[in-house]
Amino acid sequence: MTLAPRVLLGHGTENDFVVLPDPDGTVWPEDRLDPALVRRLCDRKAGLGGDGVLRVVRSVHVPDAPEVLGDDLARCEWFMDHRNADGSHAEMCGNGIRLFLHVLVTEGLLDRSTCVAGVLVGTRGGPRRVGATGDGSYWVDMGPARPFGTGEATLSDQTFSGQAISMGNPHLACLTDVEVDSLDLTAAPGFDAALFPDGVNVEVVNVLQPAAHIRLRVYERGVGETRSCGTGACAAAYAALVDGGATEGTVLVDVPGGRLSVEVTAGTTVLTGPAVLVAAGELCGEWLTG
């Protein structure tokens, strides 16, 4: 185990991550990458800073991979070991998994040409197929949006009704005529804990063009407001389509960090957008042992 392990910094539409290359699971085993260290890595003043941590590791080295992947374990060579900024495990992240594939390509662990048709990657939300586009972006098959009721979020002393949607993780997508940029998302929104016992990502959404173009902001559980959320974009796009009387379609999603495209079909949801590596380096021994 090296004292100065390599780290990468990257983002997908400014949803940013500390990325830890660990193909063989020897540098960041489960007992080393504990919640306290994740919080230190994500600290924007005393650490590297990020909305979360992505460990790039083969599935066979992840203790809970057999449980979450089941019969698909053998088909998923790679596992996106994703932690929220508060140190908790996260099921799925559409921005993170695009960056994850970008790292596999740039690190020489996969050839980009073999990724056009998509490769299966393990996550705690189950296997996800993610691939490369001809223009340098990445797509990910997020699976179907699964509505499971309605609820309310309270923020900025206002109550917003929304649709509860699972994208492998829980969302409350609130369509509103209130300008989303006017809302204060510095504090966690209130929500129905009975409907969301494990917490929830809350999206506030303006529909710019019915069933075709939306703008959103998001408060992610375990993180706070982020510049983008891939699963949130999918949940919001689905909610906008349903609100407009459609069940399928392609929606442009503007987030503070850029633009994503979400295609909703009868059987699945495909998210497309950029992934960018910003920096590469090593963690200093004095910080690790401090």
C-alpha positions in Angstrom: 0.0 0.0 0.0 1.5 3.3 -1.1 1.6 6.2 1.3 0.8 8.7 -1.5 -2.1 7.1 -3.6 -3.2 8.7 -6.8 -6.3 10.8 -6.9 -8.3 12.4 -9.7 -10.7 15.3 -9.7 -13.5 15.5 -12.3 -17.1 16.4 -12.9 -20.2 15.9 -15.0 -22.0 19.2 -15.5 -20.2 20.5 -12.4 -21.4 17.7 -10.2 -17.9 17.0 -9.0 -16.1 14.1 -7.5 -12.9 12.9 -5.9 -12.0 9.8 -7.9 -9.8 7.0 -6.4 -8.3 4.6 -9.0 -8.1 1.3 -7.2 -8.6 -1.5 -9.8 -7.4 -4.3 -7.6 -9.0 -3.1 -4.3 -5.6 -2.9 -2.5 -5.2 0.9 -2.1 -8.6 1.8 -0.7 -10.1 -1.3 1.0 -13.4 -0.9 2.8 -11.8 -0.5 6.2 -9.5 2.3 5.0 -12.1 4.3 3.0 -14.3 4.9 6.0 -16.9 7.7 6.3 -14.6 10.0 8.2 -12.0 9.8 5.4 -14.6 10.4 2.7 -15.8 13.5 4.6 -12.2 14.7 4.7 -11.6 14.1 1.0 -14.8 16.0 0.1 -14.1 18.9 2.4 -13.7 22.0 0.2 -11.4 23.8 2.6 -9.3 21.2 4.3 -9.5 18.4 1.7 -9.8 18.1 -2.1 -13.5 19.1 -2.3 -16.3 17.3 -4.0 -19.9 16.2 -4.0 -18.8 12.7 -3.4 -16.1 10.0 -3.9 -15.9 7.5 -6.7 -13.7 4.5 -6.2 -12.8 2.8 -9.5 -12.6 -0.9 -8.5 -13.3 -4.3 -9.9 -16.6 -5.8 -8.6 -14.9 -8.8 -7.2 -13.2 -6.6 -4.6 -16.4 -5.0 -3.3 -17.8 -6.9 -0.3 -21.5 -6.0 -1.0 -21.3 -6.4 -4.8 -22.7 -9.9 -4.9 -25.7 -8.8 -2.9 -26.6 -5.8 -5.0 -25.7 -7.3 -8.4 -26.9 -10.9 -7.9 -26.7 -12.9 -11.1 -25.2 -9.9 -13.0 -22.0 -10.0 -10.9 -20.0 -11.9 -13.5 -21.1 -9.5 -16.2 -19.9 -6.4 -14.3 -16.2 -6.3 -14.3 -16.2 -2.8 -12.8 -18.0 -1.4 -9.8 -18.7 2.3 -9.1 -18.1 2.4 -5.4 -19.9 5.8 -4.8 -19.9 7.6 -1.4 -21.8 10.8 -0.7 -19.9 13.8 0.8 -21.2 12.8 4.3 -19.5 9.4 4.0 -22.7 7.4 3.3 -23.0 4.9 0.5 -25.0 6.1 -2.6 -27.0 3.8 -4.8 -26.5 5.5 -8.2 -25.4 8.7 -9.8 -25.9 9.5 -13.5 -23.2 12.2 -13.6 -20.8 10.1 -11.6 -21.1 7.0 -13.7 -20.4 8.9 -16.9 -17.2 10.3 -15.2 -16.5 6.7 -14.0 -16.4 5.4 -17.6 -14.4 8.4 -18.7 -11.8 7.5 -16.1 -11.7 3.9 -17.2 -10.9 5.1 -20.7 -8.3 7.7 -19.7 -6.6 5.3 -17.3 -6.3 2.8 -20.1 -8.5 0.2 -18.4 -11.0 0.2 -21.3 -10.7 1.2 -24.9 -13.1 4.0 -25.9 -14.0 2.2 -29.2 -15.2 -0.8 -27.2 -17.5 1.5 -25.2 -19.7 2.8 -28.0 -22.2 0.0 -27.6 -22.0 0.3 -23.8 -20.4 -1.7 -21.0 -22.1 -3.0 -17.9 -21.0 -1.3 -14.7 -22.0 -2.4 -11.2 -23.6 0.1 -8.8 -25.4 -0.2 -5.5 -28.6 0.6 -7.5 -27.9 -2.5 -9.7 -26.0 -2.9 -13.0 -26.1 0.1 -15.4 -25.0 0.1 -19.1 -22.9 3.2 -19.9 -21.3 4.1 -23.2 -19.4 6.6 -25.2 -20.8 8.9 -27.9 -19.1 10.1 -31.1 -18.9 13.7 -29.9 -16.9 12.9 -26.7 -19.9 12.7 -24.3 -21.2 9.7 -22.5 -24.6 8.0 -22.2 -26.0 5.8 -19.5 -29.1 3.6 -19.4 -30.5 4.5 -16.1 -33.3 2.0 -16.1 -37.0 2.9 -15.9 -38.4 5.7 -13.8 -40.5 4.1 -11.1 -43.2 6.4 -9.6 -44.3 5.4 -6.1 -46.7 8.2 -4.9 -46.8 11.9 -4.3 -45.4 14.0 -1.6 -44.5 17.5 -0.5 -41.3 19.4 0.1 -40.9 22.5 2.2 -38.3 25.0 1.4 -38.0 28.8 1.5 -41.1 28.8 3.7 -43.1 27.4 0.9 -44.6 23.9 0.2 -44.2 22.2 -3.1 -46.1 19.2 -4.3 -44.1 16.6 -6.2 -44.0 13.1 -7.6 -42.1 10.4 -5.8 -39.9 8.6 -8.3 -37.2 6.0 -7.9 -34.2 6.0 -10.2 -32.5 3.4 -8.1 -32.4 6.1 -5.5 -35.4 8.2 -4.2 -36.5 11.5 -5.7 -39.3 14.0 -5.2 -39.7 16.0 -8.4 -41.6 19.2 -7.8 -42.9 21.1 -10.9 -43.5 24.7 -10.0 -44.2 28.1 -11.6 -42.0 29.7 -8.9 -38.7 30.7 -10.5 -36.3 28.0 -9.2 -33.4 30.5 -9.1 -35.3 32.5 -6.4 -35.4 29.6 -3.9 -33.0 29.1 -1.0 -31.6 25.6 -1.0 -28.9 26.2 1.6 -31.0 24.2 4.2 -32.4 20.7 3.7 -36.0 20.7 2.5 -38.6 19.2 4.7 -40.2 16.0 3.5 -42.4 13.1 4.5 -40.1 10.7 6.3 -42.8 7.9 6.1 -42.7 8.1 2.3 -38.9 8.5 2.2 -37.5 6.6 5.2 -34.0 6.7 3.7 -34.1 10.3 2.8 -34.7 11.9 -0.6 -33.2 14.0 -3.4 -35.5 17.0 -3.9 -35.8 18.6 -7.4 -37.6 21.9 -8.0 -38.4 22.2 -11.7 -39.5 24.9 -14.1 -41.0 23.6 -17.4 -39.7 25.9 -20.1 -41.3 24.1 -23.0 -43.9 21.5 -22.3 -42.5 17.9 -22.4 -39.3 19.1 -24.1 -37.2 21.5 -22.0 -36.9 22.0 -18.2 -34.7 23.8 -15.7 -34.0 22.4 -12.3 -32.2 22.8 -9.0 -31.6 19.9 -6.7 -30.9 19.3 -3.0 -29.2 15.9 -2.7 -29.5 13.8 0.5 -26.1 13.5 2.2 -24.6 16.3 0.1 -26.7 19.5 -0.1 -27.4 21.5 -3.2 -25.3 20.4 -6.1 -24.7 21.9 -9.5 -26.2 18.9 -11.2 -27.8 15.5 -10.5 -28.1 12.9 -13.2 -30.7 10.7 -11.5 -32.5 13.9 -10.6 -32.6 15.1 -14.2 -34.1 11.8 -15.2 -36.8 11.9 -12.4 -37.6 15.5 -13.3 -37.8 14.8 -17.1 -40.1 11.9 -16.4 -42.3 14.0 -14.1 -42.5 16.8 -16.8 -43.5 14.4 -19.5 -46.2 12.8 -17.4 -47.5 16.3 -16.4 -47.7 17.1 -20.1 -49.7 14.0 -20.8 -46.8 12.0 -22.4 -45.2 8.8 -21.4 -42.2 8.9 -23.7 -40.0 11.6 -25.2 -36.6 13.5 -25.1 -36.2 16.3 -22.6 -33.4 18.9 -22.5 -32.5 19.5 -18.9 -30.7 22.7 -17.8 -29.0 22.5 -14.5 -26.7 25.2 -12.9 -23.7 23.2 -14.2 -24.8 22.8 -17.8 -27.1 20.8 -20.0 -28.2 17.2 -20.1 -30.4 15.2 -22.4 -32.9 12.6 -21.1 -34.7 10.1 -23.4 -37.6 8.4 -21.7 -39.0 5.3 -23.4 -41.5 2.6 -22.5 -38.8 0.5 -20.9 -36.0 2.7 -19.7 -34.4 6.2 -19.4 -31.2 7.2 -21.1 -29.1 10.1 -19.8 -26.5 11.8 -22.0 -24.0 14.5 -21.1 -20.3 15.4 -20.7 -17.7 14.1 -18.3 -14.5 16.0 -17.6 -11.3 15.3 -15.7 -9.8 18.4 -14.1 -6.7 17.3 -12.2 -4.6 14.3 -11.3 -2.1 14.0 -8.4 -1.2 12.3 -5.2 -2.4 12.6 -1.6 0.4 13.8 0.6 1.4 11.6 3.5 1.1 14.5 6.0 -2.5 15.0 5.1 -3.4 11.3 5.2 -1.8 10.8 8.7 -2.8 14.2 10.0 
